Amino acid sequence: MTHIGCEHGEEYHSEGLCWKITNPELEHSQTSKKYCPCNSNKGLIRTYSRVGWMEVMPHDKMVTRNCEGCDAEVLLSVKNKLCTTCKSQNR
C-alpha cells in the first residue's frame, strides 16, 4: 500500500494510518497530533479500541472514556467526568 508523503516503513502502517510518533513531546498525550499525519485514505480515524482513548472533536457530544470516580469505561457527555452511578453517589 502506498502512503503518500510518508517515509516510514510498512511496519508503522496499518488500518490506512501511520502509527509512527513524529511529535515526541506529545507521546504521552491523548491526541492524534503525535502521529505521522499521512494516510492512504483521507477521513480515517484512530479507533478507541486501538488507542484506548477518544480525542474530543468540536462536533462530539459524547465520548468513551473512564469515569473519574470509579474508573469504569463508559460513554459520557463531553461535559461529564462521572458516570451516572458516581454522580448519584456524590463522588
Residue pairs with C-beta under 8 A, 6 or more apart in sequence:
1 10
1 13
1 16
1 40
2 40
3 13
3 18
3 38
3 39
3 40
4 38
4 40
5 37
5 38
6 13
6 18
6 36
6 38
8 18
8 20
8 36
8 38
12 18
12 19
12 20
12 36
13 19
13 40
15 44
15 47
15 50
16 39
16 40
16 41
16 44
17 35
17 39
17 44
17 46
18 35
18 36
18 37
18 38
18 39
19 35
19 36
20 35
20 36
21 27
21 34
21 35
21 36
22 34
22 35
22 36
22 37
23 33
23 34
23 35
24 34
26 33
26 34
27 34
30 51
30 53
30 55
31 55
32 46
32 55
35 46
46 55
48 54
48 64
53 65
54 60
54 63
54 64
54 65
56 63
56 78
60 78
61 77
61 78
62 75
62 76
62 77
62 78
63 75
63 76
63 78
64 73
64 74
64 75
64 76
65 73
65 74
65 76
66 72
66 73
66 74
67 74
67 76
67 81
67 82
67 83
67 86
68 81
68 82
68 86
69 82
69 83
69 85
69 86
69 89
69 91
70 83
70 85
70 86
70 91
72 83
72 85
74 83
76 82
76 83
80 87
82 91
